[in-house]
Amino acid sequence: MKTENMINVDILIVGAGPAGLAAAISAKENGIDNMIVLEREDNAGGILRQCIHNGFGLHRFKEELTGPEYAQRDIDKAKEMGIDVRTGVTVLNVTEDKVVTAISREWGLQVFKAKAVVLAMGCRERPRGALAIPGTRCAGIYSAGTAQKFVNLEGFMPGRKCVILGSGDIGLIMARRMTLQGAKVLACVELMPYSSGQNRNIVQCLQDYNIPLYLSHTVVDIQGKERVTGVTVAKVDENRKPIPGSEIQFDCDTLLLSVGLLPENELTIGAGVEMSNVTSGAIVDDCLQTSIPGIFACGNVLHVHDLVDHVSNESFKAGKAAADFVKGIVHTGREVPVKDGAGVRGCVPQTIKLEKGAEHAPVSVMFRSDRVYQNHFIVVKADGKAIFAQKKMICTPGEMADISLKAEALAACEDAAEIVVSIEAEKPAM
């Protein structure tokens, strides 16, 4: 491609949700002026715009905000700082050389050449097609996020008698939202023996409204030709196979699917970034740099978070790291892999760069447990020797665990071949 037609920028950020905005603010605070943020929606703010319930910002702002309120603070901050945020722009491609192709009604086809790229595209919902549920292709089947957008942004009620499959946070929140709008939510059905949502949402969205939660159950049939008329739910065994004779029939006109979120990583894969089979996001180091120098990833495109506060904190770090990269401040050291041990799924970062004898800044490691654990220890070992142990009252797959490895623990890893994070019943000898 002819370089004379390219628009040169120091940092290009893909996505203007909470991750992209936080990364942009951080990069600006660290001295980057030549920066552009591209957002395919017509408004910045990402998914927060339709999350009108409260509970956001408790960690970051020390007060309870709705999703739009949280997003608006970053939108206002970016505007105040003079950050170039362009909405209605779809990014078509990101290359290994950090060439970004985008298209929009306002600017047409544009090609950017960036010194650093921050990927902050967020995530999407897993669709019905991934579930292989028997039944007709009738109307009345929505992902929970789509139903949330209809109700909260467009003023449209998807239905009046509803069953929810999956107990992710969006599904739990929509159980309450539909109830408050006058619909009858008959049940929330979860395949696993535990909920995949936060405990506070189980209490506030289901128990407070007497909505039953059926654990170890799934939908085995959908009835209806033009519109959903009912669903059949059955109990599943330890292999998640329906148990004959355990069926329950629900007469309803709507089925909402809250069956997981997937990082929106087509652009990441197209750039040739090394990916994780566990998180479905990029493999990154402790500065959130991917396998391609100068390309960074943060937020839900990296791994699905449960709190937007954590998304913002992670993205502030990515923005600073991208700014440092542009300024020639290179994060050096020997790469030590961080691996999932017993009970742990999806550690991020997957590598930590450690320079022997250097002063190490604390490194945050985030992951999810593979099931529910009570009164267990999160243990970090370097080549089998415990360097960190923290007792947790409860670890659940629905809530992200976050540990901070301080300088002393990192110094003990300088010569290690690997770092392993696990959940153990007993505290190891240190």
Residue pairs with C-beta under 8 A, 6 or more apart in sequence:
1 99
1 111
3 113
5 111
6 99
6 111
6 112
6 113
7 36
7 110
7 111
7 112
7 113
8 34
8 112
8 113
8 114
9 34
9 35
9 36
9 112
9 113
9 114
9 115
10 32
10 33
10 34
10 35
10 114
10 115
10 116
10 326
11 24
11 27
11 32
11 34
11 35
11 36
11 114
11 115
11 116
11 117
11 118
11 319
11 322
11 323
11 326
12 35
12 36
12 37
12 38
12 98
12 100
12 112
12 114
12 116
12 117
12 118
13 20
13 23
13 24
13 27
13 35
13 36
13 37
13 38
13 117
13 118
13 120
14 20
14 38
14 91
14 94
14 100
14 117
14 118
14 119
14 120
14 121
14 267
15 37
15 38
15 39
15 46
15 119
15 120
15 121
15 122
15 299
15 301
16 24
16 37
16 38
16 39
16 41
16 44
16 45
16 46
16 85
16 87
17 39
17 44
17 45
17 46
17 47
17 48
17 71
17 120
17 122
17 299
18 45
18 46
18 48
18 70
18 71
18 74
18 299
18 308
18 311
18 312
18 315
19 46
19 120
19 122
19 298
19 299
19 300
19 301
19 311
19 312
19 314
19 315
19 318
20 37
20 39
20 46
20 118
20 120
20 299
20 315
21 37
21 44
21 45
21 71
21 74
21 75
21 77
21 78
21 85
21 315
22 74
22 298
22 311
22 312
22 313
22 315
22 316
22 319
23 118
23 120
23 296
23 298
23 315
23 316
23 318
23 319
23 322
24 35
24 37
24 78
24 83
24 85
24 118
24 319
25 74
25 77
25 78
25 81
25 83
25 316
25 319
26 315
26 316
26 317
26 318
26 319
26 320
26 323
27 35
27 118
27 319
27 320
27 322
27 323
28 35
28 78
28 81
28 82
28 83
28 319
29 81
29 319
29 320
30 319
30 320
30 323
30 324
31 323
31 327
32 322
32 323
32 326
35 83
35 84
36 84
36 86
36 112
37 44
37 78
37 83
37 84
37 85
37 86
38 86
38 89
38 91
38 100
38 102
39 85
39 86
39 87
39 88
39 89
40 88
40 89
40 90
40 91
41 87
41 88
42 87
42 88
43 49
43 87
44 71
44 75
44 78
44 85
44 87
45 68
45 71
45 72
45 74
45 75
46 71
46 122
47 67
47 122
47 145
48 56
48 67
48 68
48 70
48 71
48 308
49 67
49 68
49 71
49 153
50 67
50 145
50 148
50 149
50 152
50 153
51 66
51 67
51 68
51 148
51 152
51 173
52 66
52 67
52 68
52 152
53 66
53 67
53 173
53 176
53 177
54 64
54 65
54 66
55 64
55 200
56 64
56 65
56 66
56 67
56 69
56 70
56 308
56 309
57 63
57 64
57 65
57 69
57 70
57 308
57 309
58 64
58 309
59 307
59 309
59 310
59 313
60 309
60 312
60 313
61 70
61 73
65 73
67 308
70 308
74 312
75 85
78 85
79 85
86 104
86 106
86 107
88 104
88 105
88 106
89 102
89 103
89 104
89 106
89 107
90 102
90 103
90 104
91 100
91 101
91 102
91 267
92 101
92 102
92 103
93 99
93 100
93 101
93 267
93 270
94 100
94 117
94 119
94 267
94 268
94 270
94 271
94 295
95 270
95 271
96 271
96 272
96 292
96 295
97 113
98 113
98 114
98 115
98 116
98 117
98 294
98 295
99 111
99 112
99 113
99 114
100 111
100 112
100 113
100 114
100 117
101 109
101 110
101 111
101 112
102 109
102 110
102 111
102 112
103 109
103 110
104 110
114 294
115 294
115 325
115 326
116 294
116 295
116 296
116 322
116 323
116 325
116 326
117 271
117 294
117 295
117 296
117 322
118 296
118 297
118 298
118 315
118 318
118 319
118 322
119 267
119 268
119 282
119 290
119 295
119 296
119 297
119 298
119 301
119 302
120 297
120 298
120 299
120 301
120 315
120 318
121 263
121 264
121 265
121 267
121 268
121 301
122 263
122 264
122 299
122 300
122 301
123 261
123 262
123 263
123 264
123 300
123 301
123 304
124 261
124 262
124 264
125 143
125 144
125 145
125 146
125 170
125 257
125 258
125 259
125 260
125 261
125 262
126 143
126 257
126 259
126 260
126 261
126 262
127 143
127 257
128 141
128 143
128 257
130 259
131 165
131 257
131 259
133 219
133 220
133 221
133 222
134 220
134 221
134 222
135 221
135 222
135 223
135 224
135 231
136 222
136 223
136 224
136 225
138 222
138 224
138 225
138 226
138 227
138 228
139 224
139 226
139 227
139 228
140 158
140 159
140 224
140 227
140 228
140 253
140 254
140 255
141 222
141 228
141 254
141 255
141 257
142 150
142 158
142 254
142 255
142 256
142 257
143 256
143 257
143 258
144 164
144 166
144 168
144 170
144 171
144 173
144 174
144 256
144 257
144 258
145 170
147 158
147 174
147 178
147 254
147 256
148 170
148 173
148 174
148 177
150 156
150 157
150 158
151 157
151 158
151 174
151 177
151 178
151 181
152 177
157 181
157 182
157 183
158 178
158 254
158 256
159 183
159 228
159 252
159 253
159 254
160 182
160 183
160 184
160 253
160 254
161 183
161 184
161 186
161 251
161 252
161 253
161 254
162 175
162 178
162 183
162 184
162 185
162 186
162 252
162 253
162 254
162 255
162 256
163 185
163 186
163 187
163 188
163 189
163 219
163 231
163 233
163 250
163 252
163 254
163 255
163 256
164 171
164 174
164 175
164 185
164 187
164 188
164 189
164 255
164 256
164 257
164 258
165 171
165 189
165 218
165 219
165 255
165 256
165 257
165 258
165 259
166 188
166 189
166 190
166 191
166 196
166 257
166 258
166 259
166 260
167 188
167 189
167 190
167 195
167 196
167 197
167 202
167 213
167 258
168 196
168 197
168 258
168 259
168 260
168 261
168 398
169 197
169 198
169 201
169 258
169 306
169 398
170 258
171 188
171 197
171 256
171 257
171 258
172 188
172 195
172 197
172 198
172 201
172 202
172 205
172 206
172 258
173 201
173 205
174 256
174 258
175 185
175 188
175 205
175 206
175 209
175 211
176 204
176 205
176 206
176 208
176 209
178 185
178 256
179 185
179 209
179 211
183 254
185 209
185 211
186 250
186 252
187 211
187 212
187 213
187 214
187 233
187 250
188 206
188 211
188 212
188 213
188 214
189 214
189 217
189 218
189 219
189 233
190 196
190 213
190 214
190 215
190 216
190 217
191 216
191 217
191 218
191 236
191 240
192 215
192 216
192 397
193 215
193 216
194 215
194 371
194 372
194 396
194 397
194 398
195 202
195 213
195 215
195 396
195 398
196 260
196 397
196 398
197 398
198 306
198 398
198 399
199 396
199 398
199 399
202 213
205 211
206 212
206 213
214 233
214 235
214 248
216 235
216 236
217 233
217 234
217 235
217 236
217 248
218 233
218 234
218 236
218 240
218 242
219 231
219 232
219 233
219 255
220 232
220 233
220 234
220 242
220 247
221 231
221 232
222 228
222 230
222 231
222 232
222 255
223 229
223 230
223 231
223 232
224 230
227 253
228 252
228 253
228 254
228 255
229 251
229 252
229 253
230 249
230 250
230 251
230 252
231 249
231 250
231 252
231 255
232 247
232 248
232 249
232 250
233 247
233 248
233 249
233 250
234 242
234 243
234 244
234 246
234 247
234 248
235 242
235 243
235 246
236 242
236 243
237 243
261 300
261 304
262 280
262 304
263 279
263 280
263 281
263 300
263 301
263 302
263 303
263 304
264 300
264 301
265 275
265 280
265 281
265 282
265 301
268 275
268 281
268 282
268 290
268 297
268 301
269 275
271 292
271 295
272 292
273 282
273 283
273 290
273 291
273 292
273 295
273 297
274 282
274 283
274 290
274 291
275 281
275 282
275 283
276 282
276 283
276 346
276 350
278 340
278 345
278 346
279 302
279 303
279 304
279 346
279 348
280 303
281 297
281 301
281 302
281 303
281 348
282 290
282 291
282 297
282 301
282 302
283 290
283 291
283 350
283 351
284 290
284 296
284 297
284 302
284 348
284 349
284 350
284 351
285 331
285 335
285 349
285 350
285 351
285 352
285 353
286 331
286 349
286 351
286 352
286 353
286 363
287 296
287 317
287 318
287 321
287 324
287 331
287 353
288 296
288 297
288 298
288 302
288 314
288 317
288 318
288 321
288 349
289 295
289 296
289 321
289 325
289 331
290 296
290 297
293 325
294 322
294 325
296 318
296 321
296 322
296 325
297 318
298 311
298 314
298 315
298 317
298 318
298 319
299 305
299 311
299 314
299 315
300 311
302 314
302 348
303 346
303 348
303 366
305 311
305 314
305 400
306 398
306 399
306 400
307 400
310 366
310 400
310 402
313 364
314 364
314 366
321 331
324 330
324 331
331 353
332 353
332 355
333 353
333 354
333 355
333 358
334 353
334 354
334 355
334 356
334 414
335 351
335 352
335 353
336 351
336 352
336 353
336 354
336 413
336 416
336 417
336 418
336 419
337 350
337 351
337 418
337 419
338 347
338 349
338 350
338 351
338 352
338 365
338 418
338 419
338 420
338 421
339 347
339 418
339 419
339 420
339 421
340 346
340 347
340 367
340 420
340 421
340 422
341 379
341 381
341 420
341 421
341 422
341 423
342 422
342 423
342 424
343 369
343 370
343 371
343 373
343 376
343 395
343 422
343 423
343 424
344 367
344 368
344 369
344 370
344 421
344 422
344 423
345 367
345 368
345 369
345 370
345 397
346 367
346 368
347 365
347 366
347 367
347 421
348 365
348 366
348 367
349 363
349 365
352 363
352 405
352 410
352 413
352 419
354 360
354 410
354 413
354 414
355 414
356 414
356 415
357 414
359 407
360 407
360 410
360 411
361 407
362 404
362 405
362 406
362 407
362 410
363 404
363 405
363 410
364 402
364 403
364 404
364 405
365 380
365 402
365 403
365 404
365 405
365 421
366 400
366 401
366 402
367 400
367 401
367 421
368 397
368 399
368 400
368 401
369 395
369 396
369 397
369 401
369 423
370 397
371 397
372 394
372 395
372 396
372 397
373 392
373 394
373 395
373 423
374 393
374 394
375 391
375 392
375 393
375 394
376 391
376 392
376 395
376 423
376 424
376 425
377 389
377 390
377 391
377 392
377 423
377 424
377 425
377 426
377 427
377 428
378 388
378 389
378 390
378 392
378 395
378 401
378 403
378 421
378 422
378 423
379 386
379 388
379 389
379 421
379 422
379 423
379 424
379 427
379 428
380 386
380 387
380 388
380 389
380 403
380 405
380 409
380 419
380 420
380 421
381 387
381 419
381 420
381 422
381 428
382 412
382 413
382 416
382 418
382 419
383 416
383 417
383 418
384 420
385 412
386 428
386 429
386 430
387 405
387 409
387 412
387 413
387 430
388 403
388 405
388 409
389 427
389 428
389 430
390 403
391 427
392 401
392 423
395 401
395 423
403 421
413 419
